[in-house]
Amino acid sequence: MNPVRNSKKNANMLNVVRNPMAAEHSTKREISNGMKQKYDFDIVVIGGGIVGLASAYKIAHNHSGISIAVLEKEDELAAHQTGHNSGVIHSGLYYKPGSNKAKTCAKGRKELVAFSKEHGIRYEICGKIIVATREKELANFEQVFRNGLENEIEGIEKIGPNEIKEIEPFCHGIAGIRVPCTGIIDFSEVAKKLAELIEDKGANKVLKSHKVLAFESQDYFTNVVTNKGSLAARYIINCAGLQCDKVAKMAGVEAKMRIVPFRGDYYELTEEAKEKVKSLIYPVPDPAFPFLGVHFTRKIDGSVECGPNAVFSFKREGYGKTDFSFRDSWDALSYRGTWKMFFKNWKYGLSEYTRAFSMKLFFRQLQRLIPSLAADDIKPGNAGVRAQAVGVNGEPIDDFRIERRENSIHVLNAPSPAATASLAIGDYVNEMAAEQFNL
Ligand SMILES: Cc1cc2nc3c(=O)[nH]c(=O)nc-3n(C[C@H](O)[C@H](O)[C@H](O)COP(=O)(O)OP(=O)(O)OC[C@H]3O[C@@H](n4cnc5c(N)ncnc54)[C@H](O)[C@@H]3O)c2cc1C
């Protein structure tokens, strides 16, 4: 019996019809079980972000006889986290040695660079500097450097104030770490190339505007019910990013975590001020929340972003400061873990919130790294929403989390640096699928 929970009730309410795309394009395979049950795809991947696409790509390229459909609810691929991030190819410096993040970031980074070179995707290994501006940051600074050595990040070195100035003439600091292997890229371009390569193989499809609404379990396959009808699949892989807990729940998986969305607002340097940043300038991270702390990022299109902050978002896919969804807010705020996290970290939360609504405070934070920055050097920029998985105890889940069930795999936590690590995460999902689904 297929363990993907029978959502017949939902499916019936949705008035399920066969998906015309499935009928047109799928392989219509048969399971030789005597009953000759037909299905459309061996594997359906939910989510056309970089993790879903990299996973599908790796499976397609390692198992030639397998048919895969990637379903994306939006009209475009990479519409959420993958298309709303800083575009940094992270080195892997910060992550706990031995963690999945540390292992897959370094491996994924090298593979991403080779992939981009091979497929003509724009990228640049411009390096970054981490800059301490005050004595009290030096203990964390040393810890970050030791961590980098332990993670064997190539070429990292400590630098002094003069070398900081040589690399970034407008930056001021008392000590720095140079990380030469950090780079920049547009992850949406990577996602689109992956989709192309997936469709190049066999009967694979990447179907946009297909929102997965429910799963209807049959004996030998699962009907994946979408807004455009249903597709029959033997196995499902959930890479739904900000919605991954909801998709897991639809499949009957008790994930013991929930996605709590955090919005990050960016500012952008004006055309005239752009010369103040050559590549990437980061502050010393707080080990408890390494993703906090505003930084300067030169992007592959030449613009320079500064930010982001991190504030609770009342809408999972809401990019405006006042965006609100009752359903999403209820999901997050009716969860005990969210409140435990808020109570434990209220000081961080408060300071992030004040900066979200005060350009002056945000600006002051930026000025620590570039003292000559003037208020009219910055203008409001883009925003992104992070899918932060939070456990019932209120602890943010730090490492990547991928769980398997009999006929399904669920990527339940893939925060930064998952875009950098995506090809290595894809390898991991591929290996898990090969074992679990007997590919
Ligand atoms: C502000 C910010 C800055 C970041 N900076 C960096 C960085 O510089 N470097 C880095 O490596 N990482 C960075 N990250 C992290 C990185 O962007 C994410 O880890 C990565 O994009 C996750 O990819 P994903 O495919 O899991 O999720 P997503 O890109 O969110 O994709 C999930 C997809 O699933 C789709 N989906 C959801 N539900 C359904 C459904 N029911 N049916 C069909 N489709 C569905 C969504 O529409 C979405 O397209 C950053 C993230 C944020 C938010």
The ligand as a Gaussian input file, in Angstrom:
#p B3LYP/6-31G(d) Opt

LIG

0 1
 C       16.885000      36.710000       1.365000
 C       17.606000      35.449000       1.010000
 C       18.976000      35.485000       0.683000
 C       19.633000      34.290000       0.371000
 N       20.930000      34.351000      -0.082000
 C       21.529000      33.213000      -0.515000
 C       22.807000      33.259000      -1.123000
 O       23.359000      34.329000      -1.355000
 N       23.389000      32.088000      -1.472000
 C       22.795000      30.871000      -1.267000
 O       23.389000      29.840000      -1.577000
 N       21.551000      30.805000      -0.720000
 C       20.921000      31.945000      -0.373000
 N       19.645000      31.901000       0.134000
 C       18.995000      30.603000       0.295000
 C       18.509000      30.049000      -1.029000
 O       17.878000      31.029000      -1.815000
 C       17.530000      28.899000      -0.749000
 O       18.155000      28.034000       0.159000
 C       17.181000      28.118000      -1.999000
 O       16.765000      28.992000      -3.024000
 C       16.091000      27.103000      -1.690000
 O       15.642000      26.571000      -2.898000
 P       14.306000      25.719000      -2.934000
 O       14.218000      25.149000      -4.290000
 O       14.312000      24.784000      -1.764000
 O       13.146000      26.751000      -2.617000
 P       12.378000      27.781000      -3.572000
 O       13.307000      28.505000      -4.453000
 O       11.520000      28.595000      -2.676000
 O       11.497000      26.839000      -4.482000
 C       10.376000      26.128000      -4.023000
 C        9.372000      26.143000      -5.152000
 O        8.272000      25.291000      -4.835000
 C        7.119000      25.854000      -5.415000
 N        5.943000      25.298000      -4.742000
 C        5.570000      25.462000      -3.455000
 N        4.412000      24.801000      -3.200000
 C        4.049000      24.216000      -4.357000
 C        2.946000      23.430000      -4.740000
 N        1.966000      23.101000      -3.870000
 N        2.864000      22.993000      -6.024000
 C        3.830000      23.304000      -6.924000
 N        4.907000      24.083000      -6.615000
 C        5.018000      24.518000      -5.349000
 C        7.288000      27.348000      -5.164000
 O        6.476000      28.141000      -5.997000
 C        8.780000      27.526000      -5.402000
 O        9.077000      27.938000      -6.722000
 C       18.954000      33.064000       0.434000
 C       17.584000      33.043000       0.745000
 C       16.910000      34.214000       0.996000
 C       15.450000      34.173000       1.237000

